[in-house]
Amino acid sequence: MDNNPPQDLNKAAAIPIATKDMPFLEKVMLKGSLNDIFDARDISEVVFRTMRDMMTTEASERVSQELHEPAEPTKDKALQNEIADLWKDTNPIVAFLSKVRPPLKIESDTFLFRIRQEGGLQKDVDEKMVVKAVFSATKDELSQERVKEIGEFLPDQIRQLWQAA
């Protein structure tokens, strides 16, 4: 047996793990073709920040209330967050200003530019694919009502990515 193992042992598993059963950051990493779980965390925060900027405070808080799931089961303290923690702004001044200002009007190109610049994406990583990965993982955590509500705040091309995710 050791000298002549069955051919099937050299093949990958026939049944892939359903992404709906994966933790949030692993979904983002896999679907976004990212090399590192920390990149998935960082880009998720940037996508969430840009999304929040276009939403009313009330809508943003409703989303936050639905995102109380672990982002990644781990002993690494740098990754021990709930998805809701990724949604919230860590800068207290920006968080305050977000609550008192009206939602921003952001065009699709500006949205994608912010993701590329603020997310520190490598040149070979497609920002649309990464945004769609974050959207897909996020939609898995939200009610249909929240999914629909978020879509109403997004600009045309970004709304299409949201719907396709």
N, CA, C and O atoms as a DFTB+ gen file, in Angstrom:
660 C
 N C O
     1  1       0.820      -1.188       0.000
     2  2       0.000       0.000       0.000
     3  2       0.863       1.251       0.000
     4  3       0.594       2.184      -0.756
     5  1       1.907       1.286       0.846
     6  2       2.767       2.465       0.897
     7  2       3.500       2.685      -0.420
     8  3       3.698       3.825      -0.840
     9  1       3.900       1.605      -1.066
    10  2       4.630       1.722      -2.323
    11  2       3.728       2.025      -3.504
    12  3       4.174       2.591      -4.501
    13  1       2.459       1.650      -3.396
    14  2       1.535       1.832      -4.498
    15  2       0.180       2.330      -3.964
    16  3      -0.794       1.577      -3.959
    17  1       0.113       3.600      -3.511
    18  2      -1.141       4.097      -2.936
    19  2      -2.211       4.253      -4.003
    20  3      -1.893       4.448      -5.176
    21  1      -3.474       4.170      -3.609
    22  2      -4.567       4.375      -4.571
    23  2      -4.455       5.766      -5.207
    24  3      -4.067       6.731      -4.549
    25  1      -4.797       5.851      -6.476
    26  2      -4.694       7.120      -7.207
    27  2      -5.556       8.218      -6.578
    28  3      -5.202       9.395      -6.655
    29  1      -6.663       7.856      -5.968
    30  2      -7.565       8.836      -5.388
    31  2      -6.932       9.618      -4.236
    32  3      -7.377      10.725      -3.932
    33  1      -5.917       9.072      -3.599
    34  2      -5.266       9.780      -2.501
    35  2      -4.532      11.027      -2.970
    36  3      -4.312      11.947      -2.182
    37  1      -4.156      11.068      -4.219
    38  2      -3.429      12.213      -4.751
    39  2      -4.344      13.338      -5.215
    40  3      -3.869      14.400      -5.615
    41  1      -5.642      13.112      -5.164
    42  2      -6.599      14.112      -5.622
    43  2      -7.098      14.933      -4.447
    44  3      -7.093      14.475      -3.305
    45  1      -7.526      16.142      -4.739
    46  2      -8.113      16.996      -3.702
    47  2      -9.466      16.438      -3.286
    48  3     -10.048      15.600      -3.975
    49  1      -9.946      16.908      -2.164
    50  2     -11.254      16.452      -1.680
    51  2     -12.320      16.731      -2.729
    52  3     -12.320      17.790      -3.357
    53  1     -13.210      15.796      -2.913
    54  2     -14.245      15.923      -3.933
    55  2     -15.359      16.859      -3.502
    56  3     -16.059      17.420      -4.346
    57  1     -15.533      17.036      -2.190
    58  2     -16.614      17.883      -1.695
    59  2     -16.007      19.143      -1.079
    60  3     -15.424      19.083       0.004
    61  1     -16.138      20.274      -1.756
    62  2     -15.568      21.502      -1.202
    63  2     -16.378      21.982       0.000
    64  3     -17.563      21.672       0.129
    65  1     -15.726      22.736       0.870
    66  2     -16.418      23.319       2.021
    67  2     -17.281      24.458       1.513
    68  3     -16.798      25.322       0.781
    69  1     -18.535      24.472       1.887
    70  2     -19.437      25.552       1.472
    71  2     -18.984      26.841       2.136
    72  3     -18.745      26.871       3.343
    73  1     -18.863      27.911       1.348
    74  2     -18.381      29.173       1.912
    75  2     -19.326      29.716       2.969
    76  3     -18.898      30.471       3.842
    77  1     -20.603      29.349       2.912
    78  2     -21.535      29.826       3.941
    79  2     -21.167      29.289       5.313
    80  3     -21.563      29.863       6.328
    81  1     -20.415      28.195       5.359
    82  2     -20.010      27.592       6.621
    83  2     -18.640      28.085       7.104
    84  3     -18.188      27.697       8.182
    85  1     -17.994      28.921       6.329
    86  2     -16.689      29.459       6.715
    87  2     -16.861      30.728       7.543
    88  3     -17.868      31.422       7.403
    89  1     -15.901      31.038       8.397
    90  2     -15.931      32.307       9.106
    91  2     -15.790      33.480       8.124
    92  3     -15.256      33.332       7.025
    93  1     -16.272      34.618       8.544
    94  2     -16.345      35.814       7.709
    95  2     -15.019      36.154       7.008
    96  3     -14.982      36.284       5.784
    97  1     -13.943      36.295       7.774
    98  2     -12.678      36.724       7.169
    99  2     -12.102      35.695       6.208
   100  3     -11.444      36.059       5.233
   101  1     -12.341      34.421       6.468
   102  2     -11.880      33.402       5.533
   103  2     -12.631      33.505       4.207
   104  3     -12.043      33.301       3.146
   105  1     -13.919      33.818       4.261
   106  2     -14.693      34.010       3.027
   107  2     -14.118      35.162       2.224
   108  3     -13.926      35.050       1.013
   109  1     -13.842      36.274       2.901
   110  2     -13.294      37.440       2.213
   111  2     -11.948      37.098       1.600
   112  3     -11.678      37.456       0.453
   113  1     -11.106      36.411       2.351
   114  2      -9.778      36.048       1.859
   115  2      -9.880      35.141       0.633
   116  3      -9.199      35.365      -0.368
   117  1     -10.729      34.122       0.713
   118  2     -10.881      33.159      -0.378
   119  2     -11.491      33.806      -1.616
   120  3     -10.932      33.719      -2.709
   121  1     -12.638      34.453      -1.440
   122  2     -13.348      35.030      -2.587
   123  2     -12.632      36.253      -3.162
   124  3     -12.788      36.567      -4.342
   125  1     -11.850      36.941      -2.331
   126  2     -11.133      38.120      -2.798
   127  2      -9.734      37.819      -3.295
   128  3      -9.014      38.733      -3.697
   129  1      -9.334      36.552      -3.276
   130  2      -7.992      36.111      -3.684
   131  2      -6.899      36.876      -2.925
   132  3      -5.907      37.317      -3.506
   133  1      -7.109      37.016      -1.628
   134  2      -6.132      37.691      -0.781
   135  2      -5.202      36.652      -0.172
   136  3      -5.591      35.504       0.045
   137  1      -3.966      37.068       0.100
   138  2      -2.957      36.139       0.596
   139  2      -2.980      35.946       2.108
   140  3      -2.392      34.994       2.622
   141  1      -3.652      36.837       2.817
   142  2      -3.489      36.875       4.262
   143  2      -4.808      37.229       4.936
   144  3      -5.571      38.048       4.422
   145  1      -5.074      36.626       6.066
   146  2      -6.302      36.886       6.814
   147  2      -6.317      38.325       7.336
   148  3      -7.384      38.922       7.481
   149  1      -5.141      38.879       7.618
   150  2      -5.053      40.264       8.081
   151  2      -5.414      41.237       6.954
   152  3      -6.008      42.286       7.202
   153  1      -5.054      40.886       5.718
   154  2      -5.475      41.698       4.568
   155  2      -6.996      41.681       4.447
   156  3      -7.613      42.701       4.141
   157  1      -7.596      40.517       4.688
   158  2      -9.058      40.398       4.631
   159  2      -9.706      41.283       5.688
   160  3     -10.712      41.941       5.423
   161  1      -9.128      41.295       6.882
   162  2      -9.656      42.155       7.948
   163  2      -9.537      43.626       7.574
   164  3     -10.496      44.385       7.715
   165  1      -8.360      44.031       7.096
   166  2      -8.121      45.439       6.769
   167  2      -9.015      45.920       5.635
   168  3      -9.577      47.013       5.710
   169  1      -9.150      45.120       4.595
   170  2      -9.973      45.539       3.457
   171  2     -11.450      45.545       3.835
   172  3     -12.211      46.375       3.339
   173  1     -11.862      44.631       4.706
   174  2     -13.249      44.634       5.166
   175  2     -13.564      45.931       5.900
   176  3     -14.631      46.513       5.705
   177  1     -12.648      46.381       6.736
   178  2     -12.849      47.640       7.460
   179  2     -12.968      48.826       6.504
   180  3     -13.788      49.717       6.723
   181  1     -12.156      48.843       5.447
   182  2     -12.202      49.945       4.477
   183  2     -13.504      49.916       3.679
   184  3     -14.124      50.958       3.466
   185  1     -13.916      48.742       3.242
   186  2     -15.182      48.627       2.507
   187  2     -16.335      49.046       3.416
   188  3     -17.224      49.785       2.994
   189  1     -16.322      48.578       4.650
   190  2     -17.381      48.951       5.593
   191  2     -17.400      50.463       5.840
   192  3     -18.471      51.067       5.878
   193  1     -16.227      51.075       6.009
   194  2     -16.167      52.520       6.240
   195  2     -16.777      53.281       5.063
   196  3     -17.531      54.235       5.254
   197  1     -16.454      52.860       3.875
   198  2     -16.974      53.531       2.683
   199  2     -18.480      53.332       2.585
   200  3     -19.205      54.260       2.225
   201  1     -18.952      52.146       2.898
   202  2     -20.398      51.886       2.889
   203  2     -21.102      52.764       3.931
   204  3     -22.122      53.387       3.639
   205  1     -20.548      52.805       5.144
   206  2     -21.160      53.607       6.221
   207  2     -21.249      55.078       5.847
   208  3     -22.217      55.758       6.187
   209  1     -20.232      55.566       5.143
   210  2     -20.220      56.978       4.744
   211  2     -21.417      57.349       3.877
   212  3     -21.815      58.513       3.836
   213  1     -21.986      56.382       3.194
   214  2     -23.117      56.645       2.303
   215  2     -24.461      56.379       2.968
   216  3     -25.509      56.633       2.375
   217  1     -24.435      55.875       4.185
   218  2     -25.674      55.476       4.852
   219  2     -26.065      56.469       5.941
   220  3     -25.228      57.207       6.460
   221  1     -27.344      56.472       6.272
   222  2     -27.788      57.250       7.417
   223  2     -27.268      56.573       8.687
   224  3     -26.954      55.383       8.682
   225  1     -27.181      57.333       9.756
   226  2     -26.746      56.785      11.039
   227  2     -27.663      55.659      11.489
   228  3     -27.201      54.637      11.995
   229  1     -28.949      55.849      11.305
   230  2     -29.918      54.844      11.728
   231  2     -29.740      53.536      10.953
   232  3     -29.774      52.452      11.536
   233  1     -29.551      53.646       9.652
   234  2     -29.358      52.443       8.828
   235  2     -28.061      51.732       9.217
   236  3     -28.027      50.505       9.312
   237  1     -27.014      52.491       9.437
   238  2     -25.735      51.922       9.830
   239  2     -25.847      51.182      11.165
   240  3     -25.256      50.116      11.341
   241  1     -26.596      51.745      12.091
   242  2     -26.780      51.089      13.388
   243  2     -27.603      49.806      13.266
   244  3     -27.356      48.837      13.984
   245  1     -28.571      49.801      12.366
   246  2     -29.357      48.571      12.149
   247  2     -28.469      47.460      11.597
   248  3     -28.608      46.298      11.981
   249  1     -27.558      47.821      10.696
   250  2     -26.626      46.829      10.150
   251  2     -25.729      46.303      11.266
   252  3     -25.527      45.096      11.394
   253  1     -25.198      47.208      12.062
   254  2     -24.309      46.818      13.156
   255  2     -24.976      45.829      14.106
   256  3     -24.336      44.889      14.577
   257  1     -26.247      46.037      14.383
   258  2     -26.978      45.160      15.308
   259  2     -27.096      43.726      14.780
   260  3     -27.226      42.787      15.564
   261  1     -27.050      43.559      13.469
   262  2     -27.172      42.213      12.891
   263  2     -25.829      41.505      12.706
   264  3     -25.796      40.322      12.366
   265  1     -24.742      42.204      12.924
   266  2     -23.424      41.639      12.625
   267  2     -22.689      41.124      13.859
   268  3     -21.462      41.205      13.908
   269  1     -23.388      40.606      14.839
   270  2     -22.740      40.114      16.056
   271  2     -22.397      38.638      15.954
   272  3     -22.947      37.804      16.674
   273  1     -21.488      38.335      15.057
   274  2     -20.962      36.986      14.874
   275  2     -19.445      37.081      14.909
   276  3     -18.897      38.114      14.524
   277  1     -18.743      36.041      15.356
   278  2     -17.278      36.087      15.322
   279  2     -16.785      36.230      13.879
   280  3     -17.290      35.561      12.977
   281  1     -15.810      37.094      13.669
   282  2     -15.244      37.279      12.330
   283  2     -14.293      36.139      11.988
   284  3     -14.187      35.736      10.829
   285  1     -13.601      35.621      13.005
   286  2     -12.620      34.563      12.780
   287  2     -12.352      33.861      14.111
   288  3     -11.864      34.503      15.041
   289  1     -12.650      32.581      14.235
   290  2     -12.341      31.884      15.491
   291  2     -10.830      31.683      15.588
   292  3     -10.249      30.957      14.781
   293  1     -10.198      32.313      16.560
   294  2      -8.747      32.255      16.671
   295  2      -8.303      32.657      18.064
   296  3      -9.060      33.277      18.811
   297  1      -7.095      32.310      18.404
   298  2      -6.503      32.761      19.659
   299  2      -5.706      34.052      19.447
   300  3      -5.293      34.688      20.417
   301  1      -5.488      34.443      18.190
   302  2      -4.745      35.658      17.855
   303  2      -5.606      36.875      18.210
   304  3      -6.641      37.113      17.588
   305  1      -5.170      37.636      19.208
   306  2      -5.956      38.776      19.681
   307  2      -6.208      39.804      18.583
   308  3      -7.217      40.509      18.625
   309  1      -5.319      39.902      17.608
   310  2      -5.493      40.866      16.523
   311  2      -6.669      40.514      15.622
   312  3      -7.127      41.353      14.847
   313  1      -7.161      39.286      15.716
   314  2      -8.283      38.849      14.880
   315  2      -9.528      38.505      15.689
   316  3     -10.533      38.082      15.119
   317  1      -9.478      38.679      16.999
   318  2     -10.613      38.315      17.840
   319  2     -11.649      39.438      17.849
   320  3     -11.755      40.181      18.824
   321  1     -12.392      39.556      16.791
   322  2     -13.430      40.571      16.676
   323  2     -14.727      39.899      16.283
   324  3     -14.753      38.772      15.788
   325  1     -15.784      40.617      16.518
   326  2     -17.049      40.277      15.889
   327  2     -17.074      41.047      14.574
   328  3     -16.332      42.013      14.394
   329  1     -17.922      40.616      13.671
   330  2     -18.062      41.345      12.410
   331  2     -18.535      42.763      12.706
   332  3     -18.154      43.702      12.007
   333  1     -19.363      42.925      13.738
   334  2     -19.839      44.259      14.126
   335  2     -18.677      45.172      14.500
   336  3     -18.745      46.378      14.258
   337  1     -17.611      44.623      15.086
   338  2     -16.439      45.435      15.425
   339  2     -15.753      45.946      14.161
   340  3     -15.233      47.061      14.141
   341  1     -15.752      45.133      13.113
   342  2     -15.180      45.574      11.839
   343  2     -16.035      46.670      11.218
   344  3     -15.524      47.561      10.539
   345  1     -17.339      46.598      11.455
   346  2     -18.278      47.576      10.892
   347  2     -18.100      48.944      11.545
   348  3     -18.186      49.969      10.868
   349  1     -17.856      48.970      12.845
   350  2     -17.748      50.236      13.584
   351  2     -16.418      50.909      13.298
   352  3     -15.407      50.244      13.074
   353  1     -16.429      52.250      13.309
   354  2     -15.204      53.008      13.109
   355  2     -14.400      53.030      14.393
   356  3     -14.942      53.330      15.457
   357  1     -13.120      52.718      14.311
   358  2     -12.261      52.679      15.495
   359  2     -11.751      54.061      15.889
   360  3     -11.279      54.245      17.010
   361  1     -11.839      55.028      14.990
   362  2     -11.408      56.390      15.291
   363  2     -12.581      57.130      15.930
   364  3     -13.598      57.342      15.270
   365  1     -12.465      57.530      17.205
   366  2     -13.611      58.145      17.889
   367  2     -14.075      59.459      17.254
   368  3     -15.269      59.755      17.262
   369  1     -13.166      60.234      16.717
   370  2     -13.546      61.510      16.082
   371  2     -14.338      61.248      14.808
   372  3     -15.379      61.866      14.580
   373  1     -13.849      60.338      13.985
   374  2     -14.544      59.992      12.747
   375  2     -15.897      59.354      13.061
   376  3     -16.886      59.630      12.383
   377  1     -15.940      58.510      14.079
   378  2     -17.200      57.877      14.477
   379  2     -18.223      58.933      14.889
   380  3     -19.395      58.845      14.523
   381  1     -17.775      59.931      15.651
   382  2     -18.675      61.009      16.058
   383  2     -19.158      61.804      14.849
   384  3     -20.355      62.050      14.705
   385  1     -18.238      62.204      13.986
   386  2     -18.608      62.994      12.806
   387  2     -19.569      62.224      11.901
   388  3     -20.458      62.817      11.290
   389  1     -19.394      60.926      11.817
   390  2     -20.278      60.102      10.992
   391  2     -21.712      60.145      11.494
   392  3     -22.657      60.024      10.714
   393  1     -21.869      60.318      12.798
   394  2     -23.215      60.345      13.369
   395  2     -23.918      61.683      13.178
   396  3     -25.147      61.741      13.184
   397  1     -23.148      62.762      13.008
   398  2     -23.774      64.085      12.923
   399  2     -23.864      64.623      11.492
   400  3     -24.610      65.571      11.243
   401  1     -23.140      64.052      10.574
   402  2     -23.173      64.538       9.191
   403  2     -24.172      63.742       8.359
   404  3     -24.475      62.593       8.681
   405  1     -24.679      64.345       7.301
   406  2     -25.577      63.593       6.420
   407  2     -24.784      62.564       5.604
   408  3     -23.565      62.675       5.482
   409  1     -25.474      61.570       5.050
   410  2     -24.773      60.575       4.211
   411  2     -24.088      61.240       3.026
   412  3     -24.600      62.205       2.458
   413  1     -22.931      60.716       2.664
   414  2     -22.188      61.247       1.523
   415  2     -22.711      60.636       0.226
   416  3     -23.172      59.495       0.207
   417  1     -22.634      61.397      -0.839
   418  2     -22.920      60.881      -2.176
   419  2     -21.569      60.499      -2.783
   420  3     -20.740      61.367      -3.060
   421  1     -21.355      59.225      -2.984
   422  2     -20.092      58.724      -3.518
   423  2     -20.390      57.990      -4.819
   424  3     -21.220      57.081      -4.855
   425  1     -19.714      58.387      -5.875
   426  2     -19.868      57.719      -7.169
   427  2     -19.120      56.384      -7.155
   428  3     -18.229      56.169      -6.333
   429  1     -19.486      55.511      -8.054
   430  2     -18.875      54.180      -8.126
   431  2     -17.359      54.244      -8.280
   432  3     -16.634      53.516      -7.602
   433  1     -16.878      55.116      -9.172
   434  2     -15.429      55.224      -9.380
   435  2     -14.716      55.688      -8.116
   436  3     -13.628      55.207      -7.798
   437  1     -15.330      56.621      -7.398
   438  2     -14.744      57.115      -6.153
   439  2     -14.744      56.016      -5.094
   440  3     -13.774      55.873      -4.350
   441  1     -15.809      55.251      -5.022
   442  2     -15.900      54.127      -4.091
   443  2     -14.728      53.176      -4.331
   444  3     -14.003      52.829      -3.398
   445  1     -14.549      52.760      -5.577
   446  2     -13.481      51.814      -5.912
   447  2     -12.096      52.421      -5.701
   448  3     -11.173      51.724      -5.279
   449  1     -11.943      53.712      -5.991
   450  2     -10.669      54.393      -5.766
   451  2     -10.320      54.378      -4.275
   452  3      -9.175      54.120      -3.905
   453  1     -11.306      54.654      -3.427
   454  2     -11.071      54.634      -1.978
   455  2     -10.635      53.255      -1.522
   456  3      -9.732      53.131      -0.694
   457  1     -11.267      52.216      -2.053
   458  2     -10.915      50.852      -1.650
   459  2      -9.474      50.556      -2.051
   460  3      -8.708      50.009      -1.258
   461  1      -9.107      50.911      -3.266
   462  2      -7.742      50.658      -3.747
   463  2      -6.729      51.428      -2.903
   464  3      -5.723      50.858      -2.479
   465  1      -6.978      52.704      -2.655
   466  2      -6.016      53.549      -1.950
   467  2      -5.957      53.252      -0.457
   468  3      -4.875      53.043       0.092
   469  1      -7.101      53.233       0.196
   470  2      -7.132      53.061       1.640
   471  2      -6.896      51.614       2.057
   472  3      -6.410      51.346       3.155
   473  1      -7.243      50.691       1.177
   474  2      -7.087      49.273       1.496
   475  2      -5.687      48.762       1.272
   476  3      -5.353      47.659       1.706
   477  1      -4.853      49.548       0.594
   478  2      -3.485      49.126       0.342
   479  2      -3.393      47.852      -0.473
   480  3      -2.523      47.013      -0.237
   481  1      -4.297      47.708      -1.437
   482  2      -4.308      46.489      -2.251
   483  2      -3.057      46.384      -3.115
   484  3      -2.548      47.381      -3.627
   485  1      -2.580      45.166      -3.264
   486  2      -1.470      44.918      -4.173
   487  2      -1.943      45.164      -5.603
   488  3      -3.133      45.052      -5.897
   489  1      -1.011      45.500      -6.487
   490  2      -1.356      45.846      -7.871
   491  2      -2.110      44.724      -8.592
   492  3      -2.954      45.003      -9.443
   493  1      -1.823      43.483      -8.271
   494  2      -2.451      42.370      -8.985
   495  2      -3.808      41.964      -8.411
   496  3      -4.418      41.008      -8.891
   497  1      -4.287      42.676      -7.392
   498  2      -5.576      42.367      -6.781
   499  2      -6.638      43.301      -7.352
   500  3      -6.475      44.521      -7.332
   501  1      -7.713      42.731      -7.856
   502  2      -8.807      43.493      -8.453
   503  2      -9.728      44.017      -7.361
   504  3     -10.331      43.236      -6.627
   505  1      -9.837      45.340      -7.251
   506  2     -10.656      45.923      -6.177
   507  2     -12.128      45.542      -6.298
   508  3     -12.806      45.417      -5.278
   509  1     -12.637      45.355      -7.505
   510  2     -14.033      44.938      -7.657
   511  2     -14.249      43.540      -7.074
   512  3     -15.262      43.282      -6.423
   513  1     -13.300      42.650      -7.311
   514  2     -13.407      41.291      -6.797
   515  2     -13.356      41.304      -5.267
   516  3     -14.081      40.550      -4.618
   517  1     -12.511      42.148      -4.693
   518  2     -12.386      42.226      -3.243
   519  2     -13.657      42.819      -2.635
   520  3     -14.153      42.325      -1.623
   521  1     -14.182      43.874      -3.250
   522  2     -15.427      44.482      -2.769
   523  2     -16.542      43.448      -2.816
   524  3     -17.314      43.321      -1.866
   525  1     -16.630      42.720      -3.900
   526  2     -17.663      41.695      -4.044
   527  2     -17.481      40.598      -2.990
   528  3     -18.468      40.059      -2.489
   529  1     -16.237      40.263      -2.647
   530  2     -15.971      39.258      -1.616
   531  2     -16.473      39.741      -0.249
   532  3     -17.099      38.981       0.490
   533  1     -16.197      40.996       0.077
   534  2     -16.682      41.554       1.350
   535  2     -18.207      41.606       1.336
   536  3     -18.857      41.259       2.322
   537  1     -18.767      42.038       0.217
   538  2     -20.228      42.095       0.096
   539  2     -20.848      40.713       0.299
   540  3     -21.823      40.569       1.035
   541  1     -20.287      39.711      -0.347
   542  2     -20.829      38.355      -0.255
   543  2     -20.797      37.843       1.184
   544  3     -21.788      37.309       1.682
   545  1     -19.663      38.008       1.839
   546  2     -19.536      37.554       3.227
   547  2     -20.488      38.329       4.135
   548  3     -21.048      37.762       5.074
   549  1     -20.672      39.613       3.864
   550  2     -21.558      40.448       4.678
   551  2     -23.010      40.035       4.482
   552  3     -23.758      39.914       5.452
   553  1     -23.407      39.820       3.247
   554  2     -24.790      39.437       2.968
   555  2     -25.162      38.117       3.642
   556  3     -26.322      37.907       3.998
   557  1     -24.184      37.231       3.818
   558  2     -24.437      35.961       4.508
   559  2     -24.839      36.180       5.967
   560  3     -25.448      35.305       6.583
   561  1     -24.501      37.339       6.514
   562  2     -24.748      37.618       7.926
   563  2     -25.995      38.468       8.169
   564  3     -26.411      38.641       9.314
   565  1     -26.591      38.996       7.106
   566  2     -27.672      39.967       7.248
   567  2     -29.031      39.413       6.832
   568  3     -29.129      38.473       6.044
   569  1     -30.061      40.018       7.380
   570  2     -31.423      39.695       6.959
   571  2     -31.658      40.272       5.561
   572  3     -30.944      41.172       5.118
   573  1     -32.658      39.746       4.887
   574  2     -33.010      40.260       3.555
   575  2     -33.384      41.743       3.628
   576  3     -33.104      42.507       2.703
   577  1     -34.006      42.135       4.711
   578  2     -34.388      43.536       4.889
   579  2     -33.151      44.442       4.912
   580  3     -33.143      45.491       4.268
   581  1     -32.109      44.046       5.648
   582  2     -30.875      44.847       5.697
   583  2     -30.173      44.828       4.343
   584  3     -29.655      45.851       3.897
   585  1     -30.154      43.671       3.690
   586  2     -29.510      43.564       2.376
   587  2     -30.151      44.553       1.407
   588  3     -29.460      45.268       0.682
   589  1     -31.464      44.580       1.407
   590  2     -32.188      45.494       0.518
   591  2     -31.907      46.950       0.891
   592  3     -31.685      47.788       0.018
   593  1     -31.918      47.241       2.184
   594  2     -31.689      48.605       2.650
   595  2     -30.308      49.111       2.243
   596  3     -30.180      50.237       1.762
   597  1     -29.292      48.304       2.429
   598  2     -27.937      48.713       2.054
   599  2     -27.868      48.990       0.557
   600  3     -27.288      49.992       0.140
   601  1     -28.451      48.115      -0.253
   602  2     -28.431      48.294      -1.700
   603  2     -28.979      49.634      -2.144
   604  3     -28.532      50.184      -3.151
   605  1     -29.941      50.166      -1.408
   606  2     -30.540      51.456      -1.769
   607  2     -29.584      52.626      -1.584
   608  3     -29.783      53.679      -2.189
   609  1     -28.555      52.467      -0.763
   610  2     -27.594      53.546      -0.523
   611  2     -26.434      53.531      -1.514
   612  3     -25.738      54.537      -1.657
   613  1     -26.216      52.427      -2.190
   614  2     -25.029      52.260      -3.038
   615  2     -25.230      52.838      -4.432
   616  3     -26.330      52.774      -4.981
   617  1     -24.162      53.408      -5.010
   618  2     -24.256      53.925      -6.380
   619  2     -24.348      52.787      -7.398
   620  3     -24.061      51.633      -7.081
   621  1     -24.744      53.120      -8.601
   622  2     -25.082      52.161      -9.661
   623  2     -24.161      50.943      -9.792
   624  3     -24.617      49.819      -9.583
   625  1     -22.914      51.125     -10.123
   626  2     -21.998      50.003     -10.359
   627  2     -21.733      49.221      -9.068
   628  3     -21.606      47.997      -9.095
   629  1     -21.653      49.919      -7.960
   630  2     -21.421      49.259      -6.673
   631  2     -22.676      48.492      -6.254
   632  3     -22.572      47.409      -5.678
   633  1     -23.843      49.034      -6.534
   634  2     -25.097      48.325      -6.250
   635  2     -25.150      47.028      -7.054
   636  3     -25.623      46.011      -6.547
   637  1     -24.674      47.047      -8.293
   638  2     -24.654      45.828      -9.096
   639  2     -23.732      44.777      -8.486
   640  3     -24.050      43.588      -8.493
   641  1     -22.572      45.222      -7.949
   642  2     -21.678      44.284      -7.270
   643  2     -22.359      43.713      -6.031
   644  3     -22.236      42.523      -5.744
   645  1     -23.074      44.560      -5.301
   646  2     -23.802      44.129      -4.101
   647  2     -24.835      43.074      -4.457
   648  3     -24.933      42.042      -3.794
   649  1     -25.597      43.333      -5.497
   650  2     -26.645      42.401      -5.896
   651  2     -26.065      41.086      -6.429
   652  3     -26.647      40.020      -6.226
   653  1     -24.933      41.163      -7.101
   654  2     -24.319      39.958      -7.679
   655  2     -23.585      39.121      -6.628
   656  3     -23.342      37.933      -6.840
   657  1     -23.236      39.731      -5.507
   658  2     -22.447      39.026      -4.463
   659  2     -23.274      37.948      -3.794
   660  3     -22.783      37.258      -2.900
